[in-house]
């Protein structure tokens, strides 16, 4: 009987957790689409504490810009398939070019 009570309690907790997760995702999606007025003067911003007025315009991260300063509209991660030997050669070349790598010939001398 106690096992059924535990199962029932944790089932209810799971439903509450999933409900909160879905509600938070919906609220975040609505909040992302909302636009806030840009009040730059501190006199007009007495009740907002500077949070919403600091979001005047979207400033992209520097890694999302190309050399001319335009937004990149292509995927940032492109993977191509290579075989195991090519991957091993690339990793060995990176390891041998690293600053902490010591040559085996210098250790023997």
C-alpha positions in Angstrom: 0.0 0.0 0.0 2.9 2.4 0.8 4.4 1.7 -2.6 1.2 2.8 -4.4 1.2 6.0 -2.3 4.8 6.7 -3.3 4.0 6.0 -7.0 1.0 8.3 -6.8 2.9 11.1 -5.1 5.8 11.0 -7.6 3.4 10.8 -10.5 1.7 13.9 -9.3 5.1 15.7 -8.8 6.1 14.6 -12.3 3.0 16.1 -13.9 3.5 19.3 -12.0 7.1 19.5 -13.1 6.3 18.9 -16.8 3.4 21.4 -16.6 5.8 24.1 -15.2 8.3 23.3 -17.9 5.8 23.7 -20.7 4.4 26.9 -19.1 7.9 28.4 -18.7 8.7 27.5 -22.4 5.6 29.3 -23.5 6.2 32.3 -21.4 9.8 32.6 -22.6 8.6 32.4 -26.2 6.1 35.2 -25.6 8.7 37.3 -23.8 11.2 36.9 -26.7 8.7 38.3 -29.2 7.7 41.3 -27.0 9.3 44.6 -27.7 10.0 47.1 -25.0 10.1 50.9 -25.3 13.5 52.4 -25.3 13.6 55.1 -22.6 17.1 56.3 -22.4 16.6 59.1 -19.9 16.8 58.2 -16.2 13.9 60.6 -15.3 11.5 58.5 -17.5 12.8 55.3 -16.1 12.0 55.5 -12.4 9.9 52.4 -12.1 11.8 50.1 -14.5 15.2 50.1 -12.7 17.1 50.3 -16.0 16.4 46.7 -17.1 14.2 47.1 -20.1 15.6 50.4 -21.2 19.1 48.8 -21.5 17.8 46.7 -24.3 17.8 49.4 -26.9 18.8 47.4 -29.9 20.0 43.9 -30.8 23.8 43.7 -30.7 25.1 40.4 -32.1 28.0 38.5 -30.8 31.3 39.2 -32.7 31.6 35.6 -33.7 28.3 35.9 -35.6 29.8 38.6 -37.9 31.9 38.3 -40.9 35.0 40.4 -41.7 32.8 43.2 -43.1 30.6 43.3 -40.0 27.5 41.7 -41.6 25.6 38.9 -39.9 26.5 35.4 -41.1 23.5 33.7 -42.6 25.0 30.3 -43.0 25.3 27.4 -40.6 28.2 27.9 -38.2 29.0 24.2 -37.8 29.5 22.1 -40.9 30.6 18.6 -40.4 32.1 16.4 -43.1 32.8 12.8 -42.7 36.4 11.6 -42.7 37.8 8.2 -42.1 39.6 7.1 -38.9 43.1 7.3 -40.3 42.6 10.9 -41.6 41.2 11.9 -38.2 44.2 10.2 -36.4 46.7 12.1 -38.7 45.0 15.4 -38.0 45.0 14.8 -34.2 48.7 13.7 -34.3 49.6 16.8 -36.2 47.8 19.0 -33.7 49.5 17.2 -30.8 52.9 17.5 -32.3 52.4 21.2 -33.0 51.2 22.0 -29.5 53.6 24.0 -27.3 53.7 21.4 -24.5 54.8 18.5 -26.8 58.3 17.3 -26.4 60.0 15.4 -29.2 61.0 11.8 -28.4 64.4 12.4 -30.0 65.2 15.2 -27.6 64.3 13.0 -24.5 66.6 10.2 -25.6 69.7 12.5 -26.1 
